[in-house]
Amino acid sequence: MKNLSKFTVSFLVGVGIGAIIEMIMTLIFKEFIVGTPDFVAIHSPEFVKVSQTLIYGGFGIVSVLASKIYEKKLSLFVQATTHMASMLLYFLFAGYFLKWFDNITGLVMSIISFFIIYLIIWSVFYFINKREIEEINKKLS
């Protein structure tokens, strides 16, 4: 039951982050972003929205599964690199399916954007966990 709860929360976090990224893109491009024109052109609006939502939620689930690497006795660099590589693979799958990459430039820009977003999210979680560890250590001393 605990795992189901963890996967549900991570799925919802993935959906939330996906929605926030869509909102930011809408503000940047000053155009309502529901999906790429190539993806929207070949699918119904319902399929587009459901697919995107499931794939965004998948980011949360893949992240939780990949985070098991942090339980291993490895350097933080190896753990973070392995986690990021897992997320990048899922990102490439999602991007291919949702037709985010219409040419090599789009692919490169998407990968750069992925790394920036990943580093921001990873840093937030790193500092939250660091602060929690410091608080626990204070209580133990």
PEUR-V501112 format. One record per residue. SS is DSSP state (alpha for helix, beta for strand, coil for the rest). PSI is psi in radians with two decimals (999 if undefined). OMEGA is omega in degrees with one decimal (NA if undefined). Layout:
# PEUR-V501112
ss = [SS | SS]
psi = [PSI | PSI]
omega = [OMEGA | OMEGA]
This chain:
# PEUR-V501112
ss = [coil | alpha | alpha | alpha | alpha | alpha | alpha | alpha | alpha | alpha | alpha | alpha | alpha | alpha | alpha | alpha | alpha | alpha | alpha | alpha | alpha | alpha | alpha | alpha | alpha | alpha | alpha | alpha | alpha | coil | coil | coil | coil | coil | coil | coil | alpha | alpha | alpha | alpha | alpha | alpha | coil | coil | alpha | alpha | alpha | alpha | alpha | alpha | alpha | alpha | alpha | alpha | alpha | alpha | alpha | alpha | alpha | alpha | alpha | alpha | alpha | alpha | alpha | alpha | alpha | alpha | alpha | alpha | alpha | coil | coil | coil | coil | alpha | alpha | alpha | alpha | alpha | alpha | alpha | alpha | alpha | alpha | alpha | alpha | alpha | alpha | alpha | alpha | alpha | alpha | alpha | alpha | alpha | alpha | coil | coil | coil | coil | coil | coil | alpha | alpha | alpha | alpha | alpha | alpha | alpha | alpha | alpha | alpha | alpha | alpha | alpha | alpha | alpha | alpha | alpha | alpha | alpha | alpha | alpha | alpha | alpha | alpha | alpha | alpha | alpha | alpha | alpha | alpha | alpha | alpha | alpha | alpha | alpha | alpha | alpha | coil]
psi = [-0.64 | -0.73 | -0.69 | -0.75 | -0.77 | -0.75 | -0.64 | -0.82 | -0.78 | -0.63 | -0.82 | -0.63 | -0.76 | -0.76 | -0.75 | -0.78 | -0.72 | -0.74 | -0.69 | -0.73 | -0.73 | -0.72 | -0.79 | -0.74 | -0.66 | -0.73 | -0.70 | -0.83 | -0.08 | 0.72 | 2.38 | 2.06 | 2.00 | -0.53 | 3.00 | 2.61 | -0.66 | -0.68 | -0.77 | -0.59 | -0.47 | 0.04 | 2.76 | 2.72 | -0.63 | -0.80 | -0.71 | -0.89 | -0.75 | -0.77 | -0.85 | -0.78 | -0.80 | -0.71 | -0.71 | -0.76 | -0.61 | -0.58 | -0.74 | -0.76 | -0.78 | -0.68 | -0.76 | -0.77 | -0.79 | -0.44 | -0.18 | -0.42 | -0.48 | -0.20 | -0.21 | 2.66 | 1.35 | 2.88 | 2.70 | -0.64 | -0.83 | -0.74 | -0.87 | -0.70 | -0.73 | -0.76 | -0.80 | -0.69 | -0.71 | -0.78 | -0.67 | -0.72 | -0.78 | -0.70 | -0.77 | -0.71 | -0.87 | -0.80 | -0.67 | -0.83 | -0.78 | 0.04 | 0.80 | -0.40 | 1.86 | -0.20 | 3.10 | -0.63 | -0.75 | -0.68 | -0.83 | -0.79 | -0.65 | -0.71 | -0.72 | -0.78 | -0.72 | -0.86 | -0.71 | -0.85 | -0.73 | -0.81 | -0.65 | -0.88 | -0.77 | -0.75 | -0.74 | -0.86 | -0.65 | -0.86 | -0.57 | -0.84 | -0.68 | -0.78 | -0.72 | -0.72 | -0.74 | -0.69 | -0.72 | -0.75 | -0.63 | -0.76 | -0.58 | -0.39 | 999]
omega = [179.8 | 179.0 | 178.9 | 178.4 | -180.0 | 179.7 | 178.8 | 179.5 | -178.5 | 175.8 | -179.1 | 175.9 | 177.8 | 177.6 | 179.7 | 179.2 | 177.4 | 179.3 | 178.7 | 178.7 | 176.1 | 179.9 | 179.7 | 178.6 | 176.8 | 179.1 | -178.5 | -175.5 | 179.6 | 179.1 | -178.9 | -177.0 | 175.4 | -179.7 | 178.7 | 180.0 | -179.7 | -179.5 | -178.7 | -176.4 | -174.9 | -178.9 | 176.2 | 178.4 | 179.5 | -180.0 | 179.9 | -176.0 | 179.7 | 179.2 | -180.0 | -178.4 | 179.5 | -179.9 | 176.3 | 176.1 | 177.1 | 176.1 | 179.1 | -179.4 | 178.2 | 179.2 | 179.3 | 179.1 | -179.4 | -178.6 | 174.8 | 179.1 | -179.1 | 176.6 | -179.1 | 178.4 | 178.2 | 177.5 | 178.3 | 179.0 | -179.6 | 178.5 | -177.3 | 179.8 | 178.9 | 178.5 | -179.3 | 178.7 | 177.6 | 179.5 | 178.7 | 177.7 | 178.2 | 177.9 | 179.7 | 175.2 | -178.4 | -178.9 | 177.5 | -178.9 | -176.7 | 176.7 | 177.4 | -173.4 | -179.8 | 175.9 | -176.7 | 177.9 | 177.8 | 178.0 | -179.3 | 179.6 | 178.5 | 178.9 | 176.5 | 178.0 | 177.7 | -178.4 | 179.4 | -179.5 | 179.8 | -178.7 | 177.4 | -178.6 | 179.9 | 179.8 | 178.6 | 179.8 | 179.2 | -177.2 | 174.8 | 179.8 | 178.9 | 179.6 | 178.1 | 178.6 | 178.3 | 179.0 | 177.6 | 178.9 | 177.0 | -178.8 | -179.9 | -177.6 | NA]
